[in-house]
Amino acid sequence: MTPVDVELAHDLAPTGVLRASINLGNPVLAQGTPDEPSGVTVELAREVAARLALPVQFICFDAARKSYAAMAEGHADLCFLAVDPDREKEVAFSKPYVHIEGVYAAPVNSAFVSGDDVDRDGVRIGVKKGSAYDLYLSRTLRHATVVRGDEGVDVFHAEGLDVAAGIRQPLTAHVSQRPELRLLEPAFMTIRQAMGTTKERSPKTTQFLSELVTELVASGFIAQSLRRSGQDPTLAAPTTV
């Protein structure tokens, strides 16, 4: 058995408990309830805790922005978020463990032929406030306007917007129940999900997290965890990333 690095464990979890911020708002990465969360992020947090011989505490939220805030404000030691330049100001990210896609949905009778047609003057896009795709679209769109809500599809319907943006899996499920909607291809972004901690942690700690993710992707741990939680195992990040 590999000896535990006590210094590293204390750096990552100074309270003696690994506090993991879990976003239950992303059903690909986490499922269950705040009292009994499950999914690949939960299993990853347990693996980090096991490697460092630490107990783990799950702090659950319904949105990425809240999970990010818990990390930034010092209420969590470990988070699971999409890598984004805005977040990298506060968070030191590991290598990605999962790749998912951001896609659009639009009315079937809309003039959009593909996702590449959306960035036009007057087009309003519903997004989940503070999500990876909100950050990305807010930074990259040149003509269309982002409209934020607690859920992108909810604000899309409530305000009669032109397009809804979201993660492929839940947005596909939503469209399957709404014959008046269709997905627009191709995806507008790849969302690289990674573990993160605050930049105040030592380089040794952030290197440990990155190397652990690389190991768990290569060993099949991530793919198996996705499969156990009913998700597509091919969403595991490429081993070359």
Residue frames as qw, qx, qy, qz and C-alpha x, y, z in Angstrom:
[[0.000, 0.888, 0.459, 0.000, 0.00, 0.00, 0.00],
 [0.379, 0.530, -0.032, 0.758, 1.30, 3.46, -0.94],
 [0.326, -0.392, -0.514, 0.690, 1.95, 5.56, 2.17],
 [0.052, 0.893, 0.438, 0.086, -0.35, 8.54, 2.63],
 [0.376, 0.327, -0.064, 0.865, 1.16, 11.96, 1.98],
 [0.280, -0.653, -0.578, 0.401, 0.11, 13.70, 5.18],
 [0.156, -0.394, 0.049, 0.905, 1.35, 17.11, 4.04],
 [0.116, -0.115, -0.622, -0.766, -0.65, 16.89, 0.81],
 [0.280, -0.540, -0.790, -0.072, -3.76, 15.71, 2.66],
 [0.247, -0.623, -0.399, 0.626, -3.54, 18.66, 5.05],
 [0.075, -0.225, 0.277, 0.931, -3.01, 21.11, 2.19],
 [0.219, -0.248, -0.700, -0.633, -6.08, 19.91, 0.30],
 [0.555, -0.591, -0.509, -0.288, -8.31, 19.35, 3.36],
 [0.178, 0.421, -0.508, 0.730, -7.03, 21.53, 6.23],
 [0.615, -0.382, 0.190, -0.664, -10.11, 20.77, 8.36],
 [0.278, -0.240, 0.919, -0.144, -9.29, 17.06, 8.27],
 [0.573, 0.429, 0.674, -0.181, -12.38, 16.34, 6.14],
 [0.186, 0.002, 0.586, 0.788, -12.41, 16.52, 2.35],
 [0.346, 0.576, 0.435, -0.599, -15.32, 18.84, 1.55],
 [0.262, 0.086, 0.731, 0.624, -16.48, 18.09, -1.99],
 [0.368, 0.431, 0.129, -0.814, -18.80, 20.50, -3.80],
 [0.296, 0.189, 0.895, 0.274, -21.23, 18.52, -5.98],
 [0.330, 0.228, -0.159, -0.902, -23.43, 20.02, -8.70],
 [0.405, 0.274, 0.861, -0.142, -26.66, 18.00, -8.83],
 [0.437, 0.682, 0.109, -0.576, -27.83, 20.35, -11.59],
 [0.379, 0.528, -0.656, -0.383, -25.77, 18.39, -14.14],
 [0.899, -0.094, 0.257, -0.340, -27.43, 14.97, -14.39],
 [0.798, 0.448, -0.392, 0.091, -24.56, 13.50, -16.40],
 [0.338, 0.493, -0.612, 0.518, -22.14, 14.03, -13.53],
 [0.056, -0.062, 0.758, -0.647, -24.25, 13.67, -10.40],
 [0.512, -0.368, -0.587, -0.508, -27.56, 12.14, -9.45],
 [0.479, -0.347, -0.726, 0.350, -29.49, 11.41, -6.29],
 [0.297, -0.893, -0.277, -0.196, -30.25, 13.80, -3.47],
 [0.042, 0.793, -0.409, 0.449, -28.17, 16.12, -1.26],
 [0.691, -0.495, 0.446, -0.280, -28.39, 13.47, 1.46],
 [0.783, -0.071, 0.597, 0.158, -27.46, 10.61, -0.87],
 [0.402, 0.756, -0.304, -0.418, -25.65, 11.91, -3.95],
 [0.816, -0.018, 0.534, 0.223, -24.26, 9.53, -6.55],
 [0.602, 0.797, 0.035, 0.011, -22.56, 9.61, -9.92],
 [0.788, 0.339, -0.156, 0.490, -19.07, 10.01, -11.32],
 [0.071, 0.719, -0.278, 0.634, -18.22, 13.17, -9.36],
 [0.720, -0.570, 0.203, -0.340, -19.22, 11.52, -6.10],
 [0.982, -0.040, 0.026, 0.185, -17.10, 8.46, -6.89],
 [0.549, 0.576, -0.204, 0.570, -14.18, 10.69, -7.86],
 [0.258, -0.740, 0.286, -0.551, -14.39, 12.57, -4.57],
 [0.896, -0.388, 0.161, -0.141, -14.47, 9.29, -2.65],
 [0.898, 0.242, -0.078, 0.360, -11.39, 8.11, -4.54],
 [0.236, 0.699, -0.281, 0.613, -9.47, 11.30, -3.72],
 [0.561, -0.640, 0.269, -0.450, -10.44, 10.91, -0.06],
 [0.987, -0.150, 0.058, 0.024, -9.42, 7.25, -0.04],
 [0.728, 0.453, -0.202, 0.473, -6.01, 8.01, -1.54],
 [0.107, 0.588, -0.352, 0.721, -5.39, 10.56, 1.22],
 [0.413, -0.258, -0.806, 0.338, -7.02, 8.55, 4.03],
 [0.131, -0.017, 0.219, -0.967, -9.56, 11.31, 4.62],
 [0.259, 0.532, 0.763, -0.259, -13.27, 11.25, 5.43],
 [0.090, 0.192, 0.464, 0.860, -15.38, 12.98, 2.77],
 [0.190, 0.557, 0.546, -0.596, -18.30, 15.39, 3.11],
 [0.243, 0.393, 0.631, 0.623, -20.55, 16.16, 0.15],
 [0.099, 0.528, 0.265, -0.801, -21.91, 19.70, -0.17],
 [0.340, 0.373, 0.770, 0.390, -24.55, 19.63, -2.88],
 [0.159, 0.470, 0.028, -0.868, -25.95, 22.39, -5.07],
 [0.613, 0.536, 0.573, -0.093, -28.38, 22.67, -7.98],
 [0.482, 0.874, 0.014, 0.060, -26.19, 24.85, -10.19],
 [0.782, 0.209, -0.131, 0.573, -22.55, 25.13, -11.21],
 [0.094, 0.711, -0.127, 0.685, -22.38, 28.78, -10.14],
 [0.657, -0.666, 0.110, -0.337, -23.27, 27.79, -6.56],
 [0.956, -0.127, -0.006, 0.266, -20.72, 24.98, -6.57],
 [0.550, 0.494, -0.098, 0.666, -18.13, 27.44, -7.84],
 [0.222, -0.775, 0.112, -0.580, -19.04, 29.98, -5.16],
 [0.856, -0.513, 0.029, -0.059, -18.61, 27.39, -2.42],
 [0.851, 0.082, -0.021, 0.519, -15.10, 26.73, -3.65],
 [0.318, 0.615, -0.032, 0.721, -14.19, 30.39, -4.16],
 [0.386, -0.735, 0.082, -0.551, -15.52, 31.36, -0.72],
 [0.091, 0.452, -0.798, 0.388, -13.62, 28.62, 1.10],
 [0.730, -0.164, 0.353, -0.561, -16.58, 26.40, 2.01],
 [0.977, 0.172, 0.116, -0.050, -15.34, 23.47, -0.12],
 [0.459, -0.585, 0.560, 0.366, -11.95, 21.92, -0.83],
 [0.269, -0.041, 0.833, 0.482, -12.75, 20.17, -4.09],
 [0.536, 0.497, 0.193, -0.655, -15.12, 21.03, -6.93],
 [0.483, 0.160, 0.782, 0.361, -16.20, 19.45, -10.21],
 [0.292, 0.786, 0.160, -0.521, -16.71, 22.10, -12.87],
 [0.725, 0.592, 0.213, 0.280, -16.17, 22.78, -16.54],
 [0.540, -0.260, 0.112, 0.793, -12.82, 24.36, -17.30],
 [0.235, 0.873, 0.340, 0.260, -13.37, 28.00, -18.26],
 [0.447, 0.387, -0.182, 0.786, -11.06, 31.04, -18.36],
 [0.333, -0.670, 0.031, -0.663, -13.30, 32.99, -15.97],
 [0.868, -0.476, -0.068, -0.125, -13.24, 30.17, -13.42],
 [0.836, 0.135, -0.221, 0.484, -9.50, 29.66, -13.80],
 [0.044, 0.715, -0.222, 0.661, -9.00, 33.01, -12.10],
 [0.553, -0.543, 0.371, -0.511, -9.97, 31.30, -8.82],
 [0.934, -0.113, 0.295, -0.165, -9.74, 27.56, -9.48],
 [0.005, -0.546, 0.801, 0.248, -6.77, 25.34, -10.29],
 [0.884, 0.184, 0.015, -0.430, -8.15, 22.59, -12.53],
 [0.631, -0.228, 0.720, 0.177, -7.01, 19.05, -13.10],
 [0.076, 0.104, -0.770, -0.625, -6.93, 17.43, -16.52],
 [0.659, -0.014, -0.084, -0.748, -10.50, 16.77, -17.76],
 [0.326, -0.076, 0.929, -0.155, -12.18, 13.51, -16.81],
 [0.421, 0.540, 0.727, -0.044, -15.32, 13.90, -18.97],
 [0.003, 0.113, -0.355, -0.928, -16.18, 15.70, -22.21],
 [0.296, 0.596, 0.726, -0.175, -19.80, 16.69, -22.82],
 [0.242, 0.280, 0.447, 0.815, -21.35, 18.94, -25.43],
 [0.173, 0.488, 0.340, -0.785, -23.32, 22.16, -25.41],
 [0.157, 0.306, 0.761, 0.549, -26.13, 22.19, -27.97],
 [0.288, 0.096, 0.054, -0.951, -29.07, 24.34, -29.00],
 [0.196, 0.452, 0.870, 0.023, -32.77, 23.53, -29.28],
 [0.166, 0.189, -0.128, -0.959, -35.15, 25.60, -31.39],
 [0.664, 0.358, 0.385, -0.532, -38.76, 25.42, -32.63],
 [0.630, 0.146, 0.699, 0.304, -39.19, 23.01, -35.53],
 [0.421, 0.790, 0.405, 0.187, -40.55, 25.83, -37.70],
 [0.242, -0.844, 0.158, 0.452, -37.62, 28.18, -37.02],
 [0.600, 0.776, -0.184, -0.070, -35.35, 29.30, -39.85],
 [0.287, -0.694, 0.658, 0.050, -32.23, 27.84, -38.25],
 [0.836, 0.334, -0.408, -0.152, -30.64, 25.12, -40.36],
 [0.784, 0.018, -0.485, 0.386, -27.82, 24.34, -37.94],
 [0.555, -0.691, -0.251, 0.390, -26.25, 25.47, -34.71],
 [0.486, -0.061, 0.170, 0.855, -23.91, 27.66, -36.72],
 [0.037, 0.581, 0.460, 0.670, -26.87, 29.87, -37.72],
 [0.403, -0.712, -0.548, 0.174, -27.75, 31.02, -34.20],
 [0.395, -0.474, -0.101, 0.780, -25.37, 33.94, -33.74],
 [0.182, 0.514, 0.472, 0.693, -27.51, 36.55, -35.53],
 [0.088, -0.129, 0.198, -0.968, -28.83, 39.98, -34.62],
 [0.600, -0.197, -0.066, -0.773, -32.07, 39.76, -32.65],
 [0.759, -0.091, -0.641, -0.069, -31.70, 36.10, -31.66],
 [0.423, -0.601, 0.425, -0.529, -32.26, 35.48, -27.92],
 [0.648, 0.137, -0.746, 0.068, -30.78, 32.38, -26.31],
 [0.699, -0.613, 0.064, -0.362, -31.97, 30.95, -22.98],
 [0.564, 0.332, -0.674, 0.343, -29.18, 29.68, -20.71],
 [0.717, -0.584, -0.356, 0.135, -28.77, 28.48, -17.16],
 [0.066, -0.951, 0.197, -0.229, -27.16, 31.34, -15.25],
 [0.357, -0.734, 0.574, -0.061, -23.49, 30.75, -14.49],
 [0.944, 0.079, 0.317, 0.039, -23.27, 27.50, -16.45],
 [0.546, -0.272, 0.502, 0.613, -20.25, 26.65, -18.59],
 [0.366, 0.468, 0.601, 0.535, -22.23, 27.41, -21.72],
 [0.071, -0.961, -0.260, 0.054, -23.44, 30.74, -20.28],
 [0.422, -0.714, 0.276, 0.485, -19.82, 31.75, -19.69],
 [0.508, -0.010, 0.631, 0.586, -18.75, 30.52, -23.12],
 [0.265, 0.680, 0.579, 0.362, -21.59, 32.09, -25.09],
 [0.167, -0.951, -0.163, 0.202, -21.35, 35.37, -23.19],
 [0.422, -0.612, 0.393, 0.541, -17.71, 35.54, -24.22],
 [0.385, -0.073, 0.724, 0.568, -17.96, 34.36, -27.83],
 [0.326, 0.698, 0.631, 0.090, -21.30, 35.49, -29.30],
 [0.266, -0.045, 0.182, 0.945, -21.05, 38.53, -31.53],
 [0.251, -0.222, -0.376, -0.864, -24.70, 39.21, -32.44],
 [0.583, -0.458, -0.626, -0.241, -27.15, 37.02, -30.48],
 [0.265, -0.577, 0.350, -0.688, -28.15, 37.84, -26.90],
 [0.391, -0.074, -0.880, 0.260, -27.94, 35.57, -23.85],
 [0.535, -0.507, -0.023, -0.675, -30.98, 35.52, -21.53],
 [0.232, 0.212, -0.870, 0.381, -30.24, 33.93, -18.15],
 [0.716, -0.398, -0.095, -0.566, -32.57, 31.96, -15.90],
 [0.617, -0.440, 0.608, -0.236, -32.47, 29.28, -13.22],
 [0.664, 0.078, 0.712, 0.215, -32.81, 26.81, -16.09],
 [0.041, -0.264, 0.496, 0.826, -32.17, 27.59, -19.75],
 [0.081, -0.317, -0.841, -0.430, -35.21, 25.71, -21.04],
 [0.114, -0.670, -0.649, 0.342, -37.46, 27.35, -18.46],
 [0.024, -0.631, -0.002, 0.775, -36.51, 30.89, -19.45],
 [0.033, -0.061, 0.724, 0.686, -36.71, 29.85, -23.11],
 [0.104, -0.501, -0.833, -0.210, -40.34, 28.78, -22.69],
 [0.167, -0.693, -0.503, 0.489, -41.34, 31.52, -20.25],
 [0.022, -0.681, 0.076, 0.728, -40.07, 34.39, -22.37],
 [0.728, 0.621, 0.276, -0.092, -40.69, 32.92, -25.82],
 [0.212, -0.711, 0.500, 0.447, -37.02, 33.00, -26.77],
 [0.632, 0.566, -0.386, -0.362, -35.61, 31.88, -30.10],
 [0.700, 0.289, -0.640, 0.131, -33.22, 29.20, -28.87],
 [0.737, -0.637, 0.180, -0.138, -32.44, 27.23, -25.71],
 [0.433, 0.577, -0.666, 0.191, -28.87, 26.23, -24.90],
 [0.771, -0.474, 0.302, -0.298, -27.94, 23.31, -22.69],
 [0.287, -0.408, 0.862, 0.087, -26.01, 20.10, -22.13],
 [0.398, 0.148, -0.720, -0.549, -26.73, 17.57, -24.85],
 [0.206, -0.153, -0.963, 0.083, -28.15, 14.77, -22.68],
 [0.099, 0.476, 0.653, -0.580, -30.80, 16.67, -20.66],
 [0.309, 0.451, -0.127, -0.828, -31.67, 18.92, -23.61],
 [0.291, 0.092, -0.843, -0.443, -32.15, 15.87, -25.82],
 [0.087, -0.328, -0.906, 0.251, -34.47, 14.38, -23.20],
 [0.183, 0.503, 0.327, -0.779, -36.43, 17.64, -23.07],
 [0.327, 0.350, -0.455, -0.751, -36.80, 17.81, -26.85],
 [0.167, -0.051, -0.965, -0.195, -37.98, 14.19, -26.95],
 [0.008, 0.509, 0.776, -0.372, -41.01, 15.27, -24.89],
 [0.180, 0.705, 0.131, -0.673, -41.64, 18.39, -26.98],
 [0.640, 0.363, 0.582, 0.347, -42.48, 17.62, -30.62],
 [0.252, 0.953, 0.164, 0.037, -42.51, 21.33, -31.37],
 [0.220, -0.862, 0.422, 0.174, -38.74, 21.49, -30.71],
 [0.927, 0.308, -0.090, 0.197, -35.66, 20.10, -32.43],
 [0.623, -0.569, 0.214, 0.493, -31.95, 20.00, -31.66],
 [0.453, 0.871, -0.178, -0.068, -29.61, 22.04, -33.83],
 [0.854, -0.204, 0.245, 0.410, -26.38, 20.38, -34.92],
 [0.696, 0.059, -0.615, 0.366, -23.47, 20.60, -34.63],
 [0.559, -0.665, -0.347, 0.353, -22.75, 21.19, -30.95],
 [0.167, 0.940, -0.045, 0.295, -21.59, 24.73, -30.29],
 [0.063, -0.749, 0.584, -0.307, -18.97, 23.70, -27.71],
 [0.767, -0.058, -0.616, 0.171, -17.19, 20.85, -25.98],
 [0.467, -0.768, 0.176, -0.401, -17.45, 21.17, -22.21],
 [0.609, 0.278, -0.665, 0.330, -14.34, 19.82, -20.48],
 [0.681, -0.669, -0.063, -0.292, -15.26, 18.72, -16.97],
 [0.549, 0.361, -0.582, 0.480, -12.44, 18.63, -14.42],
 [0.610, -0.608, -0.410, 0.300, -11.70, 18.49, -10.72],
 [0.247, 0.692, -0.110, 0.669, -10.62, 21.74, -9.17],
 [0.559, -0.590, -0.394, 0.429, -9.38, 23.33, -5.99],
 [0.015, -0.992, -0.039, 0.119, -8.38, 26.86, -5.04],
 [0.620, 0.655, -0.242, 0.358, -5.18, 28.34, -6.41],
 [0.312, -0.784, 0.427, -0.325, -3.92, 28.80, -2.85],
 [0.956, -0.193, 0.222, 0.015, -3.20, 25.06, -2.71],
 [0.359, -0.611, 0.578, 0.405, 0.37, 23.98, -3.34],
 [0.495, 0.505, -0.539, -0.458, 1.54, 22.97, -6.84],
 [0.015, 0.187, -0.980, 0.070, 2.08, 19.49, -5.43],
 [0.419, 0.302, 0.697, -0.498, -1.63, 19.24, -4.56],
 [0.587, 0.586, -0.018, -0.559, -2.86, 20.39, -7.95],
 [0.309, 0.470, -0.785, -0.260, -0.39, 18.03, -9.64],
 [0.216, -0.014, 0.943, -0.254, -1.72, 15.15, -7.52],
 [0.555, 0.455, 0.448, -0.534, -5.29, 15.86, -8.66],
 [0.527, 0.624, -0.339, -0.467, -4.29, 16.09, -12.31],
 [0.166, 0.379, -0.906, -0.087, -2.21, 12.91, -12.21],
 [0.365, 0.119, 0.843, -0.376, -5.00, 11.08, -10.41],
 [0.627, 0.537, 0.179, -0.536, -7.53, 12.05, -13.08],
 [0.414, 0.576, -0.625, -0.326, -5.13, 10.95, -15.82],
 [0.053, -0.201, 0.970, -0.127, -4.73, 7.59, -14.07],
 [0.446, 0.278, 0.710, -0.468, -8.47, 7.11, -13.53],
 [0.610, 0.580, -0.118, -0.528, -9.31, 7.95, -17.15],
 [0.344, 0.507, -0.764, -0.203, -6.63, 5.57, -18.46],
 [0.138, -0.121, 0.951, -0.248, -7.63, 2.72, -16.12],
 [0.303, -0.325, -0.759, -0.475, -11.28, 2.85, -17.17],
 [0.130, -0.341, -0.693, 0.622, -12.45, 4.04, -13.74],
 [0.233, 0.291, 0.048, -0.927, -14.24, 7.05, -15.25],
 [0.452, 0.046, -0.638, -0.622, -15.97, 5.05, -17.99],
 [0.373, -0.231, -0.893, 0.099, -17.06, 2.41, -15.49],
 [0.024, -0.337, -0.535, 0.774, -18.37, 5.04, -13.09],
 [0.354, 0.195, -0.222, -0.887, -20.37, 6.67, -15.87],
 [0.470, -0.068, -0.798, -0.370, -21.83, 3.29, -16.81],
 [0.247, -0.268, -0.835, 0.413, -22.77, 2.53, -13.19],
 [0.105, 0.415, 0.369, -0.825, -24.70, 5.80, -13.01],
 [0.503, 0.605, 0.611, -0.084, -26.59, 5.14, -16.25],
 [0.188, 0.864, -0.165, -0.437, -24.52, 7.53, -18.36],
 [0.821, 0.557, -0.114, 0.048, -22.67, 7.00, -21.63],
 [0.772, -0.468, 0.187, 0.388, -19.18, 5.64, -20.81],
 [0.644, 0.387, 0.239, 0.615, -17.78, 7.13, -24.02],
 [0.062, -0.960, -0.086, -0.260, -18.09, 10.56, -22.39],
 [0.728, -0.538, 0.106, 0.411, -14.87, 9.80, -20.52],
 [0.138, 0.904, -0.276, -0.296, -12.19, 12.24, -21.65],
 [0.825, 0.476, -0.282, 0.117, -9.63, 11.03, -24.18],
 [0.833, -0.438, -0.009, 0.338, -6.54, 9.59, -22.52],
 [0.611, 0.284, 0.094, 0.733, -4.35, 11.87, -24.63],
 [0.083, -0.871, -0.164, -0.455, -5.88, 15.07, -23.14]]
